[in-house]
Amino acid sequence: MALDELATAIGNSLGVSLQSQPTSRVHGGSINECYRWESNSGALFVKLAPARGSAMFEAEAAGLEELRRAQAVRVPQVMSVGTGAGKAWLALEWIQSGAASSATDAALGERLARQHHATQPAFGWSRDNTIGSTPQPNEWDRNWVTFFRDRRLRYQLDLAGNNGYGRRLQKRGEALLDRMSEFFSTYQPAPSLLHGDLWGGNRVADERGDPVIFDPAVYYGDREADLAMTRLFGGFGPAFYSAYESAWALAAGATTRTELYNLYHVLNHLNLFGDGYLTQAVSMIDGLLAEVGH
């Protein structure tokens, strides 16, 4: 890949001049290449993927704009998205990270609750996107149970079956899908604006210690799904949960639904990274079935 050609293409899209080579490689997960790239207007955060990844970056850019319009938690400003020199790119403002504290966590909790007050009449989003590199279908549905059952869990279970993870996972998974409505017998969530992939690696504190979130998988769904994922891999302190609860308390049954929502991400990890997640996925399904007496 000729990075100097890419620098010219990105610079032309922005009307600025980029250095011919990025300043440094930035840790950005296992899917895309990420760089700090200097321009005559300041630094940029640039994500690169093969040109076929342009739709993924366009959806991510749209998701960041959706979150920005909520005027709740800070997200990086989208500067440019495009293709050139055989690559797709997403250029964002460079946000210098600072020291996180309990005050950062508290601010994130309060502002996330504010973000979740942004709603739509139905569940889903105006476009499909990705969760990691896995396609995430978002066709609108006014029924949350059918949306989460079919566009989240069933989609991942079908993908797992195609990847060779059958037998017990598929049999128990189908049994869980059949009982989905029982987790919502007394609870009807509103379609809240979700980050969609809110684990500790997708949040940071800026120079002032204020929270920033990025790498979203945006859709409108049950706000508990965002809260659930914060617990899957850790990284969110007690001040975060306390501030969120003070702003908008969770309903009864949220603890059980946490496991249901996190099953989606564990199945996605199974499909992305292999059978190291198979035992965990089956165990989560068995535990959820036990909750409904299966």
C-alpha positions in Angstrom: 0.0 0.0 0.0 1.3 3.4 -1.0 0.7 5.5 2.1 1.8 8.7 0.4 -0.9 8.2 -2.2 -3.4 7.6 0.5 -2.3 10.8 2.3 -2.9 12.8 -0.9 -6.4 11.2 -1.3 -7.4 11.9 2.3 -6.0 15.4 2.2 -7.8 16.2 -1.0 -11.1 15.1 0.6 -10.5 17.4 3.5 -8.9 20.3 1.7 -5.8 20.0 3.8 -2.2 18.7 3.4 -1.3 15.5 5.2 2.2 14.3 5.8 3.2 11.6 3.4 3.4 9.0 6.2 1.5 8.6 9.4 3.2 9.7 12.6 2.5 6.4 14.5 0.4 3.3 14.5 -2.4 3.4 17.1 -3.9 0.5 19.0 -7.3 0.1 17.5 -8.4 -3.5 17.9 -7.9 -6.5 15.6 -10.0 -5.5 12.6 -8.5 -2.3 11.1 -5.2 -0.4 10.9 -5.3 2.8 12.9 -2.9 5.7 12.7 -2.2 9.2 14.0 -1.7 11.3 10.9 -0.5 14.9 11.0 -1.9 17.5 8.7 -1.4 21.3 8.3 -4.6 21.6 10.3 -3.6 19.3 13.2 -3.6 15.6 13.9 -6.2 13.1 12.6 -7.1 9.6 13.7 -7.3 7.5 10.6 -8.7 4.0 10.3 -7.9 1.9 7.2 -9.4 -1.2 5.8 -9.4 -2.9 2.3 -11.5 -0.9 -0.1 -14.4 -3.4 0.3 -14.7 -2.1 3.9 -16.0 1.2 2.7 -19.6 0.4 3.7 -18.5 -0.5 7.2 -16.8 2.9 7.6 -19.7 4.7 6.1 -22.0 3.1 8.6 -19.6 3.8 11.5 -19.5 7.5 10.4 -23.3 7.7 10.3 -23.4 6.1 13.8 -21.0 8.6 15.2 -23.2 11.4 13.7 -26.3 9.8 15.2 -24.6 9.8 18.7 -23.3 13.4 18.2 -26.8 14.7 17.5 -28.0 13.3 20.9 -25.7 16.0 22.5 -25.0 13.6 25.4 -21.6 11.7 25.5 -18.8 13.2 23.4 -17.8 11.3 20.3 -15.0 12.0 17.8 -16.0 14.3 15.0 -16.1 12.7 11.6 -13.8 14.5 9.2 -13.8 12.3 6.1 -14.8 8.8 4.9 -13.8 7.5 1.5 -11.7 5.2 -0.7 -8.4 5.6 -2.5 -5.1 3.8 -3.3 -6.9 0.5 -2.7 -8.0 1.3 0.8 -11.1 2.5 2.6 -10.5 5.2 5.2 -12.3 6.9 8.1 -10.7 10.1 9.3 -11.7 11.4 12.7 -10.7 14.3 14.9 -7.7 13.4 17.1 -8.7 13.4 20.7 -5.8 13.5 23.1 -6.5 11.1 25.9 -6.1 12.1 29.6 -6.4 10.5 33.0 -9.8 8.9 33.8 -11.2 9.1 37.3 -14.4 8.3 39.2 -15.6 11.7 38.0 -15.1 10.5 34.4 -17.2 7.4 35.2 -19.9 9.4 36.9 -20.1 11.8 33.9 -20.3 8.9 31.5 -23.1 7.3 33.5 -25.2 10.5 33.6 -24.6 11.4 29.9 -25.3 7.8 28.7 -28.7 8.0 30.4 -29.2 11.3 28.6 -28.3 9.6 25.3 -30.7 6.8 26.0 -33.5 9.3 26.2 -33.1 9.8 22.4 -35.7 7.5 21.0 -37.5 6.4 17.8 -41.0 4.8 17.3 -39.4 1.4 16.5 -36.4 -0.8 17.2 -33.5 -0.9 14.7 -31.9 1.8 12.6 -32.0 3.4 9.2 -29.2 1.2 7.9 -27.3 -2.0 8.7 -23.9 -1.8 10.2 -21.4 -4.2 11.8 -20.5 -5.5 15.3 -16.8 -5.9 15.0 -16.6 -7.2 11.4 -19.8 -9.2 11.6 -22.8 -7.8 9.7 -25.5 -6.4 12.1 -29.0 -6.2 10.5 -31.1 -3.3 11.8 -34.4 -3.5 9.9 -37.0 -1.6 11.9 -39.4 -3.6 14.1 -41.9 -2.3 16.6 -41.6 -5.4 18.7 -38.4 -5.6 20.8 -38.7 -9.3 21.5 -38.9 -10.2 17.8 -36.1 -7.7 16.9 -33.6 -9.0 19.4 -34.6 -12.6 18.9 -34.3 -12.6 15.1 -31.9 -9.8 14.2 -29.5 -10.4 17.1 -29.6 -13.9 18.7 -31.0 -15.9 15.8 -28.6 -14.2 13.3 -25.6 -15.1 15.4 -26.8 -18.7 16.1 -27.4 -19.2 12.3 -23.9 -17.9 11.7 -22.5 -20.2 14.3 -24.2 -23.2 12.7 -22.7 -22.2 9.4 -19.3 -22.0 11.1 -19.7 -25.6 12.4 -20.9 -25.0 15.9 -23.9 -27.2 15.9 -25.5 -29.8 18.1 -25.9 -28.6 21.7 -25.5 -24.9 20.9 -28.1 -25.0 18.2 -30.6 -27.2 20.1 -30.4 -25.2 23.3 -30.2 -21.9 21.3 -33.5 -22.7 19.6 -35.1 -23.6 22.9 -34.1 -20.2 24.2 -35.4 -18.3 21.2 -38.8 -20.1 21.7 -38.9 -18.8 25.3 -37.7 -15.2 24.6 -41.0 -13.5 25.4 -40.8 -14.8 29.0 -38.0 -12.4 29.8 -40.2 -9.5 28.9 -43.6 -10.5 30.5 -43.6 -7.5 32.8 -41.1 -5.3 31.0 -41.5 -3.3 27.7 -38.4 -1.3 26.8 -38.5 1.9 24.8 -36.3 2.2 21.6 -33.3 4.1 23.0 -30.3 5.3 21.1 -27.5 2.7 21.8 -23.8 2.8 21.3 -24.2 -0.9 20.7 -20.6 -2.0 21.4 -19.9 -0.3 24.8 -17.0 -2.2 26.3 -14.1 -0.6 28.1 -11.9 -0.5 25.0 -14.4 1.9 23.3 -14.3 4.6 25.9 -11.6 7.0 27.0 -11.1 10.2 29.0 -10.1 13.3 27.1 -7.5 15.9 28.3 -10.1 17.4 30.7 -11.1 14.0 32.1 -14.4 14.1 30.3 -15.7 10.8 28.8 -15.5 10.0 25.1 -17.0 7.0 23.3 -16.2 5.7 19.9 -16.3 2.6 17.6 -20.1 2.3 17.8 -22.5 -0.3 16.4 -25.5 2.1 16.7 -29.1 1.1 16.7 -32.2 1.9 18.7 -32.9 -0.8 21.3 -33.3 -1.6 25.0 -31.0 0.7 27.0 -30.2 -2.3 29.2 -28.2 -3.8 26.3 -25.6 -1.0 26.5 -25.4 -1.3 30.3 -25.1 -5.1 30.0 -22.1 -4.9 27.8 -20.3 -2.6 30.2 -20.3 -5.6 32.6 -19.1 -8.2 30.1 -15.4 -7.3 30.1 -15.2 -4.8 33.0 -13.6 -1.3 32.9 -16.5 0.7 34.3 -16.4 1.7 37.9 -19.1 1.9 40.6 -19.5 5.7 40.0 -20.7 5.0 36.4 -23.5 2.6 37.5 -24.5 4.9 40.5 -24.7 7.9 38.3 -26.7 6.1 35.6 -29.1 4.7 38.2 -29.6 8.1 39.7 -30.4 9.6 36.3 -32.6 6.7 35.1 -33.1 3.6 37.3 -33.2 0.2 35.7 -36.4 -1.9 35.9 -36.8 -5.2 37.8 -35.3 -8.2 36.0 -32.4 -6.2 34.6 -29.8 -8.6 36.0 -31.2 -11.6 34.2 -31.6 -9.6 31.0 -27.9 -8.6 31.3 -27.0 -12.3 30.6 -29.4 -12.4 27.7 -28.0 -9.3 26.0 -24.4 -10.3 26.6 -25.1 -13.7 24.9 -25.3 -11.8 21.7 -21.7 -10.5 22.1 -20.3 -13.9 23.3 -21.9 -15.5 20.2 -20.3 -12.8 18.1 -16.9 -13.5 19.7 -17.4 -17.2 19.0 -18.1 -16.4 15.3 -15.2 -14.0 15.0 -12.5 -15.6 17.2 -13.3 -19.3 17.4 -14.4 -22.1 19.8 -12.7 -20.6 22.9 -16.1 -19.0 23.4 -18.2 -22.1 22.8 -18.4 -23.4 26.3 -19.3 -19.9 27.6 -22.0 -19.5 25.1 -23.6 -22.8 25.9 -23.3 -22.2 29.6 -25.1 -18.8 29.3 -27.9 -20.3 27.3 -28.3 -23.1 29.8 -28.4 -20.5 32.6 -31.0 -18.4 30.8 -33.2 -21.5 30.2 -33.0 -22.4 33.8 -34.4 -18.9 34.6 -37.6 -19.8 32.7 -37.8 -23.3 34.0 -36.6 -25.3 31.0 
